[in-house]
Amino acid sequence: MPTGHVILIAATLAAFVPRCCAQVLSPPEILDSATRLLQQKHMPELKAAAVDITSHQYPFRFYLSLKLDLAEQQEQLNDQRSIRFSNFQGRTVLQVTGNYFAAYSDESMNLSDRVTQTYLDVMLPILRAIASRLGGEPELNAFAIEVAHHVRKKVLGVAVEHPENLALVVPLAAAWKVVASSNEKEQMTALLESRVFIDGKPVSLWPDPAPEPAHAVASVVTPPPAITPPAAPAPAPVQDVSVAALQQKQMAYQGLIDRIVQHLDASAHFVSYAPPVLIAFHGKSYLQLSITTNLAPSGLGSQYRIAALAFDRHVSHLIRPLVAILPKDSDFDGILFSSTVPGASQSVEFFFPLSELRYYADYDLTGQQLINSGLILINGERIGLELQSAEADLR
């Protein structure tokens, strides 16, 4: 194969893979604890669904997006991470939102036609991608897909275009029927159990074959069947973080700790008199790694700048090789990077959950998102740390 073709293919793949992965919200961005746990549990399935959704060939350009009603130029610069678990009227749903840049003529396509067309062209492929992978989750009640398309019409003889937001909430059982069937009539029957909204108002997804009587209430869909809420999960057992328990766990992990020191000492600069040790903090167990962070005199400044540089120039470079050594079944909660900065009379402690360190290692979190998921102490006092602004602070 010619060299130029190889380079072109490599560049195309390099651009495509991060875009697909970037369609899924990272768990720390989800505030509700129950849906955050589901997001964390199903990240591989969500990423696979994102690949299907973004690689599908739509009649017009479609973008996943957290914001609807954006111009296409805005959309290309906007956050396109929109696949996430969320709550809808007390139910747990998997939500997907996006902007579809089709502009339907109001004169040639009525509301039902536009709804049907966007469903067939966009929402059905999305529903197939997510229901086939997530339909077995027992805590999931429905799928919620919201897509903005555009409508052209004339106002006082002048052509104008405006967005129209279509939302579809499909109960789990109906989604299974739709995904399993290639027959449009069967899909229509299954989707009668769904709830459909245009700009927040309920409508029918499929037009009725005959006009309703004048006294009938128009555009009302059959309400979804009652769903029995899942049983409350059993409370998690209280972790034993007593000194004796941590000492016993330390003995079990001593071989792992020795490997960490052996492989990372050259870059971590472990403090010789403070070897790695398991500690308790806020009821959780952390593997404390005491390290020395050497910053040039020009890098010193405010305590926030020093903390930010300690993370960006030292700690962040240790995370991926460290995670590669840790077993996936580690039963401690996180890592404490305890960094001493010579010349600054400053100690910075970075407490990071193990799960978030793994996300960062897989490029699913930025450094700032990792910072936000953890807890930072400077000389024993907790702080908030914004990396970009802190590093610019030369006081």
C-alpha positions in Angstrom: 0.0 0.0 0.0 1.4 3.5 -0.9 2.8 5.3 2.1 0.4 8.3 1.6 -2.6 5.9 1.9 -1.2 4.4 5.1 -0.7 7.9 6.6 -4.2 8.9 5.6 -5.8 5.8 7.1 -3.8 6.2 10.3 -4.9 9.9 10.6 -8.5 9.0 9.9 -8.5 6.3 12.7 -6.7 8.6 15.1 -9.4 11.2 14.6 -12.3 8.7 14.7 -11.5 6.7 17.9 -11.3 9.6 20.4 -14.4 11.2 19.0 -16.4 8.0 19.6 -15.1 7.6 23.1 -15.8 11.2 23.8 -19.6 10.8 23.3 -20.0 9.2 26.7 -20.1 11.3 30.0 -17.5 10.2 32.5 -19.0 9.0 35.8 -17.7 11.8 38.0 -19.7 14.3 35.9 -23.0 12.6 37.0 -24.1 14.0 40.4 -26.7 11.3 41.3 -24.9 8.4 43.0 -27.1 5.6 41.7 -26.9 6.7 38.0 -23.2 7.4 38.4 -22.6 3.8 39.5 -24.5 2.6 36.5 -22.4 4.8 34.2 -19.2 3.4 35.8 -20.5 -0.2 35.5 -21.4 0.1 31.8 -18.7 2.2 30.4 -17.5 -0.5 27.9 -21.1 -1.0 26.6 -21.7 2.7 26.4 -18.5 3.3 24.4 -19.4 0.5 22.0 -22.9 2.0 21.5 -21.2 5.4 20.8 -19.1 3.8 18.0 -22.3 2.4 16.4 -24.1 5.7 16.7 -21.4 7.9 15.4 -20.4 5.6 12.5 -24.0 5.2 11.3 -24.7 6.9 7.9 -27.6 9.3 8.5 -29.4 11.1 5.6 -28.2 14.4 7.0 -25.5 15.3 9.5 -26.1 14.2 13.1 -24.1 15.1 16.2 -24.5 13.8 19.7 -24.7 16.8 22.0 -25.5 17.9 25.5 -27.2 21.0 24.1 -30.0 21.1 21.6 -30.9 23.8 19.0 -27.3 24.6 18.1 -26.1 25.9 14.7 -23.9 23.3 13.0 -20.8 25.5 13.5 -21.6 25.8 17.2 -22.2 22.0 17.3 -18.7 21.2 16.0 -17.2 23.2 18.8 -19.6 22.1 21.5 -19.4 19.3 24.1 -20.6 16.1 22.3 -20.6 13.8 25.3 -24.3 13.1 25.6 -24.7 9.3 26.4 -25.5 8.9 30.1 -27.8 7.4 32.7 -30.3 9.8 34.3 -33.6 10.1 36.0 -36.8 10.9 34.2 -40.0 11.3 36.3 -38.6 9.0 39.0 -37.4 6.3 36.6 -33.9 5.4 35.6 -33.3 5.9 31.9 -30.4 5.8 29.5 -30.5 9.2 27.8 -29.1 10.1 24.4 -29.4 13.7 23.0 -28.3 15.2 19.7 -28.8 17.6 16.9 -30.0 16.4 13.4 -29.4 18.9 10.7 -32.4 18.0 8.5 -34.7 20.9 7.6 -38.2 19.7 6.8 -40.7 21.8 4.8 -43.7 22.7 6.9 -45.8 22.7 3.7 -44.9 19.2 2.4 -44.5 17.4 5.8 -47.0 17.7 8.7 -46.0 17.1 12.3 -46.6 13.4 12.2 -44.6 13.0 9.0 -41.6 14.9 10.6 -41.8 12.8 13.8 -41.9 9.6 11.8 -39.1 10.5 9.5 -36.7 11.5 12.3 -37.6 8.4 14.3 -36.8 6.1 11.3 -33.7 8.0 10.2 -32.1 8.8 13.5 -33.8 7.5 16.6 -34.3 3.9 15.5 -30.5 3.4 14.8 -29.8 4.9 18.2 -32.3 2.7 20.0 -30.9 -0.4 18.3 -27.4 0.6 19.4 -28.2 1.2 23.1 -31.0 -1.4 23.7 -29.0 -4.3 22.3 -26.2 -3.6 24.8 -27.9 -2.2 27.9 -31.4 -3.8 27.8 -30.3 -6.4 30.4 -29.6 -4.0 33.2 -32.1 -4.7 35.9 -32.1 -1.1 37.3 -32.9 0.4 33.9 -36.5 1.3 33.2 -36.5 3.0 29.8 -34.5 4.6 27.1 -34.8 8.4 26.5 -33.7 9.8 23.1 -34.0 13.5 22.3 -33.2 14.9 18.9 -33.6 18.4 17.5 -34.4 18.7 13.8 -35.3 21.8 11.8 -38.6 23.0 10.2 -38.8 25.5 7.3 -42.0 27.5 6.8 -43.0 30.9 5.4 -44.1 33.7 7.7 -45.6 36.7 5.8 -44.0 35.4 2.6 -40.5 35.1 4.2 -38.9 31.7 4.6 -37.8 31.0 8.2 -36.3 28.0 9.9 -36.7 26.9 13.5 -35.7 23.9 15.6 -38.2 21.3 16.7 -37.2 19.0 19.6 -38.5 15.4 19.5 -38.2 13.3 22.6 -39.0 9.6 22.8 -39.2 7.6 26.0 -39.3 3.9 25.3 -39.9 1.4 28.2 -37.5 -1.5 28.3 -40.0 -4.2 27.1 -41.0 -2.1 24.1 -37.4 -1.4 23.2 -36.7 -5.1 23.1 -39.7 -5.7 20.7 -38.5 -2.9 18.4 -34.9 -4.1 18.3 -36.0 -7.7 17.7 -38.3 -6.8 14.8 -37.7 -5.7 11.3 -41.4 -5.3 10.6 -42.6 -1.7 10.6 -46.1 -2.6 11.8 -44.7 -4.6 14.7 -42.5 -1.7 15.7 -45.5 0.7 15.5 -47.4 -1.6 17.9 -44.5 -1.8 20.3 -44.0 1.9 20.3 -47.6 2.7 21.3 -46.3 2.0 24.8 -43.8 4.8 24.5 -44.2 8.5 25.4 -43.4 11.0 22.7 -42.9 14.8 23.1 -42.4 17.7 20.6 -41.0 20.7 22.4 -42.2 19.3 25.6 -45.8 18.5 24.5 -47.0 14.9 24.1 -47.8 13.7 20.5 -48.4 10.5 18.7 -45.4 8.9 17.0 -47.5 7.3 14.3 -50.5 8.9 12.6 -53.8 7.2 13.1 -55.2 5.3 10.1 -58.6 7.1 10.5 -59.5 10.5 11.9 -60.5 10.6 15.5 -64.0 11.8 16.6 -64.1 15.6 17.3 -64.5 15.0 21.0 -61.4 12.8 21.3 -58.3 14.2 22.9 -55.7 14.6 20.1 -52.1 13.6 20.3 -52.2 11.5 23.4 -50.1 8.4 23.6 -50.9 5.3 25.7 -49.1 5.8 29.1 -46.3 3.3 29.7 -47.1 0.3 31.9 -46.5 0.6 35.5 -42.9 -0.5 36.4 -42.2 -2.1 39.7 -39.3 -0.2 41.2 -36.3 -2.3 41.9 -35.7 -3.5 45.4 -33.4 -1.2 47.4 -29.9 -2.6 47.3 -28.5 -4.1 50.5 -26.4 -1.6 52.4 -22.7 -2.0 51.7 -20.7 -3.6 54.5 -18.8 -1.2 56.6 -15.1 -1.5 55.7 -12.7 -2.3 58.5 -10.0 0.3 58.4 -8.7 -0.3 61.9 -4.9 -0.3 62.4 -4.9 -4.0 62.8 -6.9 -4.7 59.7 -4.7 -2.4 57.6 -1.6 -4.0 58.9 -2.9 -7.4 57.9 -3.9 -6.1 54.5 -0.4 -4.5 54.1 1.2 -7.9 54.6 -1.0 -9.3 51.9 0.0 -6.5 49.5 3.7 -6.3 50.4 4.8 -8.1 47.2 2.8 -5.6 45.2 4.2 -2.7 47.1 7.7 -3.9 46.5 7.1 -4.1 42.7 5.7 -0.5 42.7 8.9 0.7 44.4 11.1 -1.2 42.1 9.4 -0.1 38.9 8.6 3.5 39.7 11.3 4.7 42.1 13.4 6.3 39.3 10.5 8.6 38.3 8.6 8.8 41.6 11.5 9.6 43.9 10.0 7.7 46.8 11.0 9.1 50.2 13.3 6.5 51.7 12.2 7.0 55.3 8.5 6.8 54.5 7.8 3.6 52.5 4.4 3.0 50.9 1.8 2.1 53.5 -1.9 1.6 53.7 -3.7 4.3 55.7 -7.3 5.1 56.7 -8.9 8.4 55.7 -12.6 9.4 55.9 -13.5 5.7 56.5 -11.7 4.5 53.4 -8.3 2.8 52.8 -5.6 4.4 50.7 -2.1 3.3 49.6 0.0 6.2 50.5 3.0 6.9 48.2 5.4 9.5 49.7 7.3 11.1 46.9 9.6 14.1 46.3 8.6 16.5 43.6 11.4 18.6 42.3 10.4 21.9 40.7 12.7 24.5 39.2 12.9 27.8 41.1 11.0 29.4 38.2 8.1 27.0 38.8 7.6 28.2 42.4 4.9 30.7 43.2 1.7 30.6 45.2 0.8 27.4 47.0 -1.9 26.7 44.4 0.6 27.0 41.6 3.0 24.7 43.3 0.2 22.1 43.9 -0.9 22.3 40.2 2.6 21.9 38.9 3.3 19.0 41.3 0.3 17.3 39.7 1.0 18.2 36.1 4.7 17.7 36.0 5.1 14.8 38.4 2.0 13.0 39.8 0.1 12.7 36.5 3.1 11.0 34.9 3.1 8.3 37.6 -0.6 7.3 37.3 -0.6 5.2 34.1 2.5 3.1 35.0 1.1 2.6 38.5 -2.3 1.5 37.3 -0.6 -0.9 35.0 1.0 -2.6 38.0 -2.1 -2.7 40.2 -4.4 -5.8 40.0 -7.9 -5.1 38.9 -9.3 -6.7 42.1 -7.4 -4.4 44.5 -9.6 -4.1 47.6 -8.3 -0.7 48.9 -10.1 2.4 47.9 -7.5 4.7 46.4 -4.1 6.1 46.2 -2.6 8.9 48.2 0.2 10.7 46.5 1.9 12.6 49.3 4.3 15.0 47.6 7.0 17.1 49.3 8.3 20.0 47.3 11.9 21.0 48.3 12.4 24.7 48.5 8.8 25.5 49.0 8.2 24.2 52.5 5.1 22.7 51.2 3.5 19.3 51.3 0.7 18.4 48.9 -1.5 15.4 49.3 -3.6 14.1 46.4 -6.3 11.5 47.5 -7.7 9.8 44.3 -10.3 7.0 44.2 -8.9 3.9 42.5 -11.8 3.8 40.0 -11.1 7.3 38.8 -7.4 6.7 38.4 -8.3 3.8 36.1 -10.5 6.1 34.0 -7.7 8.7 33.8 -5.3 6.0 32.8 -7.7 5.0 30.0 -8.0 8.6 28.8 -11.6 8.9 29.9 -10.9 11.7 32.4 -8.9 14.9 32.1 -6.5 15.9 34.8 -8.9 18.5 36.0 -11.7 15.9 36.2 -9.5 13.6 38.2 -8.6 16.5 40.6 -12.3 17.2 41.0 -13.0 13.6 41.9 -10.4 13.5 44.6 -9.4 15.5 47.6 -6.4 17.8 47.8 -4.6 19.0 51.0 -1.8 21.6 51.2 0.0 21.4 54.5 -3.0 19.6 56.0 -5.6 22.0 54.8 -8.2 21.0 52.2 -8.2 23.2 49.0 -10.0 23.4 45.7 -7.6 23.3 42.8 -8.2 24.7 39.2 -5.1 23.6 37.3 -5.1 26.2 34.5 -5.7 29.3 36.7 -3.4 28.0 39.5 -0.5 27.5 37.1 -0.8 31.0 35.8 -0.5 32.4 39.4 3.1 33.6 39.8 2.6 35.3 43.2 
